[in-house]
């Protein structure tokens, strides 16, 4: 559980290696999980709840070493 300011930009980072995902919120680790749902790589998706007001800005993709 995190208190999130609605008047400030937040940073979300996803590090994906194979089926393992590490999620960081404002540089703090929040999730470390394996997921076999999607077996084909090369695509991303952005999703928010239907009742959320969400903006995405400065999306950056890079290949991890």
C-alpha positions as CSV (number, residue, x, y, z in Angstrom):
1,X,0.0,0.0,0.0
2,X,1.3,3.4,-1.0
3,X,0.1,6.9,-0.6
4,X,0.3,8.5,-4.0
5,X,0.1,12.3,-4.7
6,X,-2.4,13.1,-7.4
7,X,-0.6,16.4,-8.1
8,X,2.8,15.0,-9.0
9,X,4.2,12.8,-11.7
10,X,5.2,9.2,-10.7
11,X,7.9,7.0,-12.2
12,X,7.1,3.3,-13.1
13,X,9.9,1.0,-14.2
14,X,9.5,-2.5,-15.4
15,X,12.5,-4.8,-15.9
16,X,11.6,-7.9,-17.9
17,X,13.9,-10.8,-18.4
18,X,12.3,-13.9,-19.9
19,X,9.2,-14.6,-17.7
20,X,10.5,-12.6,-14.7
21,X,9.4,-9.1,-14.0
22,X,10.7,-6.6,-11.5
23,X,8.5,-3.5,-11.0
24,X,9.7,-0.3,-9.4
25,X,7.5,2.6,-8.3
26,X,9.4,5.9,-7.8
27,X,12.6,3.8,-7.8
28,X,11.4,1.6,-4.9
29,X,11.0,-2.2,-5.7
30,X,7.3,-3.2,-5.3
31,X,6.9,-6.4,-7.3
32,X,9.2,-9.3,-8.2
33,X,7.3,-12.0,-10.0
34,X,7.4,-14.7,-12.7
35,X,4.5,-14.9,-15.2
36,X,4.1,-17.4,-18.0
37,X,0.9,-15.7,-19.5
38,X,2.5,-14.2,-22.6
39,X,5.0,-16.5,-24.4
40,X,5.7,-14.3,-27.4
41,X,7.9,-11.2,-26.8
42,X,8.2,-7.9,-28.6
43,X,5.1,-6.1,-27.4
44,X,4.0,-4.0,-24.5
45,X,0.6,-2.7,-23.2
46,X,-0.4,0.1,-20.9
47,X,-3.5,-0.3,-18.8
48,X,-5.3,1.5,-16.0
49,X,-8.5,1.0,-14.2
50,X,-11.7,2.3,-15.9
51,X,-12.4,4.8,-13.1
52,X,-8.8,6.2,-13.1
53,X,-7.5,9.4,-14.6
54,X,-4.1,8.5,-15.9
55,X,-1.5,10.1,-18.2
56,X,1.6,8.5,-19.6
57,X,4.6,10.6,-20.6
58,X,8.2,10.0,-21.7
59,X,7.7,6.3,-22.4
60,X,11.2,4.7,-22.9
61,X,12.0,1.2,-24.0
62,X,15.4,-0.3,-24.0
63,X,16.9,-3.8,-24.4
64,X,18.4,-5.0,-21.1
65,X,21.9,-6.3,-21.0
